[in-house]
């Protein structure tokens, strides 16, 4: 009885600080992961740190309340009387510059308020400074990488990549064939921060991250072990411990997205594998000439389509396109993507190749046409086409009418398209197995929970 009492007292002293990156699709998956852990460890205190704007969205009144999880606002790094320069990334750069000190200040407040020293740091993997913070606090460091294992390994091997390509980095056609587990790559497949824009704030942050992650207690990743065993083995050789705990769409609570535009009812009217679904994510809109080419190809091809489009379709798409395709297509501002991809009538997804969308397609069992833009998207696209063989890129990575029609025909109507569907259904099977009770991701989640809360 006395040992049990001791355990309860220890639980009450544990304080997990969660440091979110408040831009893009980073903070929400981290919160979902932490909520699941907090639910399973109700006596452990969790303090969640992000900017005021980010927290307002994440902790809206519609979201679940957990008594052992409290959020704190971190300063966004913008100077007083800040006047935007017009550069879209400037607020992110200013935040990055100020974030180590800004986080430390608010973490001190949380320690004072709770009366509990921080025993574990769960952070976005970007936060390289957490390695030193954890040492100072005698705490564990558990970074979360929200993208794929291949892009993570590329950041770990940044110095090797830069050393090998050397002065040839300006030539985007240089072959890269020295990375274990990767197919033959071009320098243009890597994130710009690795090979070109190597001195910017984002590149510096990612470079430091790659150097510091081997110090982490454990690195958690939104993936599943059978997606790429060779790269997983390589990461394991660099880290103390790597835990695949994804796909998050299956392992952590997801917000319910209302189907306010009736996409599923519309899909119910179509034959199996007959519909094209198009989405470029929550950040990018393709340039006007590519939107025109996309619209022309959708109008000319035989396939019905759903287009998730941010912006005004009447203004940004060719004149009359919306009206002319009204019976064949459905254009919506927001779509319940995973539910759409799980629907039997969807035959292919035209995507920007963001990792979350790649996982959505794998779980839905839907092959991809890739048009990547930035970050890890080109590397994801290369893996989709050359390693997993579950999709195809448009010619030269640009949407033209010819390249889009060609890709649609290949994925929807050819024997090669059937093989892609077979291969992605196999990956889907692996993903579903991983999250079953005795699956690798399920076991890894239990291990992660123990590390964070013990």
C-alpha positions as CSV (number, residue, x, y, z in Angstrom):
1,X,0.0,0.0,0.0
2,X,2.8,2.4,0.8
3,X,4.5,1.9,-2.6
4,X,1.2,2.7,-4.3
5,X,0.9,5.9,-2.3
6,X,4.4,6.8,-3.3
7,X,3.5,6.3,-7.0
8,X,0.5,8.6,-6.6
9,X,2.6,11.3,-5.0
10,X,5.2,11.1,-7.8
11,X,2.5,11.4,-10.4
12,X,1.3,14.6,-8.7
13,X,4.8,16.1,-9.0
14,X,5.2,15.4,-12.7
15,X,4.9,18.5,-14.9
16,X,5.0,18.1,-18.7
17,X,5.7,21.3,-20.7
18,X,4.5,21.2,-24.3
19,X,6.1,23.6,-26.8
20,X,4.1,24.1,-30.0
21,X,5.2,25.7,-33.3
22,X,2.2,28.0,-34.0
23,X,2.3,28.0,-37.8
24,X,1.0,25.7,-40.5
25,X,-0.3,22.3,-39.5
26,X,2.1,21.8,-36.5
27,X,0.4,22.8,-33.3
28,X,-2.9,20.8,-33.8
29,X,-1.3,17.4,-34.1
30,X,1.0,18.0,-31.1
31,X,-2.1,19.0,-29.0
32,X,-4.0,15.9,-30.2
33,X,-1.0,13.7,-29.2
34,X,-0.7,15.4,-25.8
35,X,-4.4,15.2,-25.1
36,X,-4.4,11.5,-25.6
37,X,-1.5,11.2,-23.2
38,X,-3.1,13.6,-20.6
39,X,-6.3,11.6,-20.7
40,X,-4.4,8.5,-19.8
41,X,-2.4,10.2,-17.0
42,X,-5.0,12.4,-15.2
43,X,-2.7,13.1,-12.2
44,X,0.1,14.5,-14.3
45,X,0.1,18.3,-15.0
46,X,0.4,19.4,-18.6
47,X,1.2,23.0,-19.6
48,X,0.8,23.8,-23.3
49,X,2.7,26.8,-24.8
50,X,1.8,28.5,-28.0
51,X,1.0,32.0,-29.2
52,X,-2.3,33.8,-28.3
53,X,-3.6,33.4,-31.8
54,X,-2.7,29.7,-32.1
55,X,-4.2,28.9,-28.6
56,X,-7.4,30.8,-29.4
57,X,-8.0,28.4,-32.3
58,X,-6.8,25.2,-30.6
59,X,-8.6,25.8,-27.3
60,X,-11.9,27.2,-28.6
61,X,-15.0,26.5,-26.5
62,X,-16.0,23.7,-28.9
63,X,-12.9,21.6,-28.0
64,X,-12.6,19.1,-25.2
65,X,-11.6,20.4,-21.8
66,X,-9.1,18.4,-19.7
67,X,-8.6,19.5,-16.1
68,X,-4.9,18.5,-16.1
69,X,-4.0,20.5,-19.3
70,X,-3.7,24.3,-19.2
71,X,-2.5,26.5,-22.0
72,X,-0.2,29.5,-21.7
73,X,0.3,32.3,-24.3
74,X,3.9,32.9,-25.6
75,X,4.7,36.2,-27.2
76,X,4.7,36.1,-31.0
77,X,8.0,37.9,-31.3
78,X,6.5,40.9,-33.2
79,X,7.9,44.3,-32.0
80,X,5.7,46.9,-30.5
81,X,3.9,48.9,-33.2
82,X,5.0,46.3,-35.8
83,X,4.3,47.3,-39.4
84,X,4.3,44.3,-41.8
85,X,6.7,44.6,-44.6
86,X,4.5,42.5,-46.9
87,X,6.9,39.5,-46.8
88,X,4.6,36.5,-45.9
89,X,7.2,34.7,-43.9
90,X,8.4,37.7,-41.9
91,X,6.1,37.0,-38.8
92,X,7.5,33.4,-38.7
93,X,11.1,34.6,-38.9
94,X,10.5,37.2,-36.1
95,X,8.9,34.4,-34.0
96,X,11.9,32.0,-34.6
97,X,14.4,34.7,-33.6
98,X,12.7,35.4,-30.3
99,X,11.3,32.0,-29.4
100,X,13.9,30.5,-27.1
101,X,13.7,33.4,-24.6
102,X,10.0,33.8,-25.0
103,X,9.3,30.2,-24.1
104,X,11.7,30.3,-21.1
105,X,9.8,33.3,-19.6
106,X,6.4,31.7,-19.8
107,X,7.6,28.3,-18.7
108,X,9.0,30.0,-15.5
109,X,5.5,31.4,-15.0
110,X,3.9,27.9,-15.3
111,X,6.5,26.5,-12.8
112,X,5.7,29.3,-10.3
113,X,2.0,28.9,-10.8
114,X,1.9,25.1,-10.4
115,X,4.7,24.8,-7.9
116,X,6.1,21.9,-10.0
117,X,9.4,21.8,-11.8
118,X,9.2,20.6,-15.4
119,X,10.0,16.9,-15.6
120,X,9.5,16.4,-19.4
121,X,9.6,18.7,-22.5
122,X,7.3,17.5,-25.3
123,X,8.1,19.8,-28.2
124,X,7.8,20.3,-31.9
125,X,11.0,18.8,-33.4
126,X,11.9,22.2,-34.8
127,X,12.8,23.3,-31.2
128,X,16.5,22.4,-31.2
129,X,17.0,24.6,-28.0
130,X,15.0,22.1,-26.0
131,X,18.0,19.8,-25.8
132,X,19.9,22.4,-23.6
133,X,16.7,23.3,-21.8
134,X,16.0,19.7,-20.8
135,X,19.6,19.3,-19.6
136,X,19.3,22.5,-17.4
137,X,16.0,21.2,-16.0
138,X,17.2,17.6,-15.6
139,X,14.1,16.8,-17.7
140,X,13.4,14.4,-20.6
141,X,13.1,15.8,-24.1
142,X,10.5,14.3,-26.4
143,X,10.4,16.0,-29.8
144,X,7.6,15.3,-32.3
145,X,8.3,15.3,-36.0
146,X,4.9,15.7,-37.8
147,X,6.2,14.9,-41.3
148,X,7.6,11.8,-42.9
149,X,10.7,9.7,-41.9
150,X,12.5,10.4,-45.2
151,X,12.4,14.2,-44.8
152,X,13.5,13.9,-41.2
153,X,16.5,11.8,-42.3
154,X,17.4,14.4,-44.9
155,X,17.6,17.1,-42.2
156,X,19.7,14.8,-40.0
157,X,22.1,14.4,-42.9
158,X,22.1,18.0,-43.9
159,X,25.9,18.4,-43.4
160,X,26.6,15.3,-45.4
161,X,24.3,16.4,-48.3
162,X,25.9,19.9,-48.4
163,X,29.4,18.5,-48.2
164,X,28.8,16.0,-51.1
165,X,27.1,18.3,-53.5
166,X,29.4,21.2,-52.6
167,X,29.8,23.8,-55.3
168,X,27.4,21.9,-57.6
169,X,24.4,23.0,-55.5
170,X,23.3,25.6,-58.0
171,X,22.8,22.8,-60.6
172,X,19.3,21.4,-59.8
173,X,20.0,18.3,-61.9
174,X,22.8,16.9,-59.8
175,X,22.2,13.3,-58.8
176,X,22.2,12.4,-55.2
177,X,22.7,8.6,-54.7
178,X,24.7,8.4,-51.4
179,X,21.8,8.5,-48.9
180,X,20.9,5.1,-47.4
181,X,17.3,4.1,-47.9
182,X,16.6,6.7,-50.6
183,X,16.0,6.3,-54.3
184,X,18.2,8.3,-56.7
185,X,17.3,11.9,-56.0
186,X,18.0,15.3,-57.6
187,X,19.1,18.2,-55.5
188,X,15.8,19.9,-56.4
189,X,14.0,17.2,-54.5
190,X,15.3,18.4,-51.2
191,X,13.8,21.2,-49.1
192,X,15.3,24.5,-50.2
193,X,16.6,25.0,-46.6
194,X,19.0,22.0,-47.1
195,X,20.6,22.9,-50.5
196,X,19.9,26.5,-51.5
197,X,18.5,29.0,-48.9
198,X,20.9,27.7,-46.2
199,X,21.4,30.9,-44.3
200,X,17.8,31.9,-43.6
201,X,16.1,31.7,-40.2
202,X,14.1,28.6,-41.2
203,X,17.2,26.8,-42.6
204,X,19.2,27.6,-39.5
205,X,16.5,26.2,-37.3
206,X,16.2,23.0,-39.3
207,X,19.9,22.5,-39.4
208,X,20.3,22.9,-35.7
209,X,17.3,20.5,-35.2
210,X,19.1,17.8,-37.3
211,X,22.2,18.2,-35.1
212,X,20.4,18.2,-31.8
213,X,17.7,15.5,-32.2
214,X,20.2,12.6,-31.4
215,X,20.3,14.1,-27.8
216,X,16.5,13.5,-27.4
217,X,15.2,10.9,-25.0
218,X,13.0,9.7,-27.8
219,X,11.9,11.1,-31.1
220,X,8.2,10.5,-31.9
221,X,7.0,10.6,-35.5
222,X,3.7,10.7,-37.3
223,X,4.3,7.6,-39.3
224,X,4.1,3.8,-39.1
225,X,7.0,1.4,-39.1
226,X,6.3,-0.5,-42.4
227,X,6.1,2.6,-44.5
228,X,9.8,2.6,-45.1
229,X,11.9,0.1,-42.9
230,X,15.3,1.1,-44.5
231,X,14.9,4.7,-43.5
232,X,13.5,3.8,-40.1
233,X,16.6,1.7,-39.5
234,X,18.8,4.6,-40.5
235,X,17.0,6.9,-38.2
236,X,17.3,4.4,-35.4
237,X,21.0,4.3,-35.8
238,X,21.1,8.1,-35.3
239,X,18.7,8.4,-32.3
240,X,18.5,7.0,-28.8
241,X,15.0,5.9,-29.6
242,X,12.5,6.4,-32.5
243,X,8.8,5.8,-32.0
244,X,6.4,5.6,-34.9
245,X,3.0,6.7,-33.4
246,X,1.0,7.3,-36.5
247,X,-0.8,7.8,-38.7
248,X,-2.3,10.5,-36.4
249,X,-5.6,10.3,-38.3
250,X,-5.9,6.9,-36.8
251,X,-4.1,7.2,-33.4
252,X,-5.2,10.5,-32.0
253,X,-8.6,12.3,-31.7
254,X,-9.4,14.2,-34.9
255,X,-11.8,17.2,-35.0
256,X,-15.0,16.4,-36.8
257,X,-15.2,18.4,-40.0
258,X,-18.8,19.0,-41.1
259,X,-19.7,18.1,-44.6
260,X,-21.5,21.4,-45.1
261,X,-21.3,21.2,-48.9
262,X,-22.7,17.7,-49.2
263,X,-19.6,16.1,-50.7
264,X,-20.4,12.6,-49.5
265,X,-24.0,12.7,-50.8
266,X,-22.6,13.9,-54.1
267,X,-20.0,11.0,-54.2
268,X,-22.8,8.5,-53.4
269,X,-24.2,9.2,-56.9
270,X,-21.0,8.1,-58.7
271,X,-19.4,4.7,-59.7
272,X,-16.4,3.2,-57.9
273,X,-13.1,4.8,-58.6
274,X,-14.6,7.3,-61.0
275,X,-14.1,10.6,-59.3
276,X,-11.0,12.9,-59.2
277,X,-10.4,14.7,-55.9
278,X,-8.2,17.9,-56.0
279,X,-6.8,19.7,-53.0
280,X,-3.6,21.7,-52.6
281,X,-3.8,22.0,-48.8
282,X,-4.4,24.9,-46.5
283,X,-1.5,27.2,-47.6
284,X,-0.9,27.2,-51.3
285,X,-2.9,28.3,-54.3
286,X,-1.3,27.3,-57.6
287,X,-0.3,30.2,-59.9
288,X,-2.9,31.5,-62.4
289,X,-1.5,29.8,-65.5
290,X,-1.5,26.4,-63.7
291,X,-5.1,27.0,-62.4
292,X,-6.1,27.7,-66.0
293,X,-4.4,24.5,-67.2
294,X,-6.0,22.5,-64.4
295,X,-9.5,23.8,-65.3
296,X,-9.0,23.1,-69.0
297,X,-8.0,19.5,-68.3
298,X,-10.9,18.9,-65.9
299,X,-13.3,20.3,-68.5
300,X,-11.9,18.1,-71.2
301,X,-11.4,14.8,-69.4
302,X,-14.3,12.4,-68.8
303,X,-14.0,12.2,-65.1
304,X,-16.2,13.9,-62.5
305,X,-14.3,15.8,-59.9
306,X,-14.4,17.5,-56.5
307,X,-12.2,20.6,-56.2
308,X,-11.4,21.9,-52.8
309,X,-10.5,25.5,-53.6
310,X,-9.5,28.4,-51.3
311,X,-10.4,31.6,-53.0
312,X,-13.1,32.8,-55.3
313,X,-13.5,30.2,-58.1
314,X,-15.4,32.7,-60.3
315,X,-12.5,35.1,-60.2
316,X,-9.5,32.7,-60.2
317,X,-10.7,30.0,-62.6
318,X,-11.4,30.6,-66.3
319,X,-14.5,32.5,-67.2
320,X,-17.5,30.2,-67.4
321,X,-15.7,27.2,-66.1
322,X,-17.8,26.9,-62.9
323,X,-21.0,27.1,-64.9
324,X,-19.9,24.7,-67.7
325,X,-18.8,22.0,-65.2
326,X,-21.7,22.4,-62.8
327,X,-23.2,18.9,-63.6
328,X,-19.8,17.2,-63.7
329,X,-17.9,18.8,-60.9
330,X,-18.3,20.1,-57.4
331,X,-16.2,23.1,-56.2
332,X,-16.1,23.7,-52.5
333,X,-14.2,26.0,-50.2
334,X,-13.6,23.3,-47.6
335,X,-14.0,19.5,-47.7
336,X,-14.0,16.6,-45.2
337,X,-10.8,15.3,-46.9
338,X,-10.4,11.9,-45.1
339,X,-14.1,11.0,-45.5
340,X,-13.9,11.9,-49.2
341,X,-10.7,9.8,-49.7
342,X,-12.3,6.8,-47.9
343,X,-15.3,6.9,-50.3
344,X,-15.3,4.1,-52.9
345,X,-16.1,6.5,-55.8
346,X,-12.8,8.4,-55.5
347,X,-10.2,7.1,-58.0
348,X,-7.3,9.5,-57.6
349,X,-6.2,12.6,-55.5
350,X,-4.3,15.5,-57.1
351,X,-2.3,16.8,-54.2
352,X,0.5,19.2,-53.1
353,X,2.1,16.1,-51.4
354,X,2.0,17.5,-47.9
355,X,2.7,14.6,-45.4
356,X,-0.8,14.8,-43.8
357,X,-2.4,14.5,-47.2
358,X,-0.1,11.7,-48.2
359,X,-1.2,9.8,-45.1
360,X,-4.9,10.6,-45.8
361,X,-4.5,9.1,-49.2
362,X,-2.8,6.0,-47.8
363,X,-5.5,5.5,-45.2
364,X,-8.1,6.1,-47.9
365,X,-6.4,3.8,-50.4
366,X,-6.3,6.4,-53.1
367,X,-3.4,6.8,-55.6
368,X,-2.0,10.3,-56.1
369,X,-1.0,12.8,-58.8
370,X,1.6,15.1,-57.2
371,X,2.2,18.8,-57.8
372,X,4.6,19.7,-54.9
373,X,5.5,23.3,-54.0
374,X,7.8,23.7,-51.0
375,X,9.3,22.1,-47.9
376,X,9.2,18.4,-47.8
377,X,6.6,18.1,-50.6
378,X,9.0,17.4,-53.4
379,X,10.7,14.7,-51.4
380,X,7.3,13.2,-50.6
381,X,6.4,13.3,-54.3
382,X,9.6,11.5,-55.2
383,X,8.9,8.7,-52.6
384,X,5.3,8.4,-53.9
385,X,6.4,7.8,-57.4
386,X,9.8,6.1,-57.1
387,X,9.7,4.1,-53.9
388,X,6.1,3.3,-53.0
389,X,4.9,3.5,-56.6
390,X,1.5,4.7,-55.5
391,X,1.3,7.8,-57.7
392,X,2.8,9.9,-60.5
393,X,4.0,13.5,-60.8
394,X,3.0,15.9,-63.5
395,X,5.7,16.5,-66.1
396,X,8.4,18.9,-64.8
397,X,6.4,19.4,-61.6
398,X,4.1,21.9,-63.3
399,X,0.4,21.7,-64.1
400,X,-0.1,22.0,-67.9
401,X,-3.2,20.8,-69.7
402,X,-1.2,18.0,-71.4
403,X,0.6,16.9,-68.2
404,X,-2.6,16.8,-66.1
405,X,-4.6,14.9,-68.8
406,X,-1.7,12.4,-69.1
407,X,-1.5,11.9,-65.3
408,X,-5.3,11.5,-65.1
409,X,-5.4,8.9,-67.8
410,X,-2.5,7.0,-66.3
411,X,-3.9,6.8,-62.8
412,X,-7.6,6.4,-63.7
413,X,-7.7,4.3,-66.8
414,X,-4.4,2.3,-67.3
415,X,-3.0,-1.0,-66.1
416,X,-0.3,1.0,-64.3
417,X,-3.0,2.9,-62.4
418,X,-4.5,-0.4,-61.2
419,X,-1.1,-1.5,-59.9
420,X,-0.8,1.8,-58.0
421,X,-4.2,1.2,-56.4
422,X,-3.1,-2.3,-55.4
423,X,0.1,-1.0,-53.9
424,X,-1.5,1.8,-51.9
425,X,-4.2,-0.6,-50.6
426,X,-1.3,-2.8,-49.3
427,X,0.1,0.3,-47.5
428,X,-3.3,1.1,-46.1
429,X,-3.5,-2.5,-44.7
430,X,-0.1,-1.9,-43.0
431,X,-1.3,1.4,-41.5
432,X,-4.5,-0.2,-40.1
433,X,-2.5,-3.1,-38.7
434,X,-0.1,-0.7,-37.0
435,X,-2.8,1.0,-35.0
436,X,-4.5,-2.2,-33.8
437,X,-4.2,-3.1,-30.2
438,X,-1.0,-5.2,-30.7
439,X,0.2,-3.2,-33.7
440,X,3.6,-1.3,-33.7
441,X,2.1,2.2,-33.5
442,X,-0.3,1.2,-30.7
443,X,2.6,-0.3,-28.7
444,X,4.8,2.6,-29.4
445,X,2.1,5.0,-28.1
446,X,2.0,3.1,-24.8
447,X,5.8,3.4,-24.6
448,X,5.7,7.1,-25.4
449,X,3.0,7.7,-22.7
450,X,5.2,5.8,-20.1
451,X,8.3,7.9,-21.0
452,X,6.4,11.2,-20.8
453,X,4.5,10.4,-17.6
454,X,7.0,8.5,-15.5
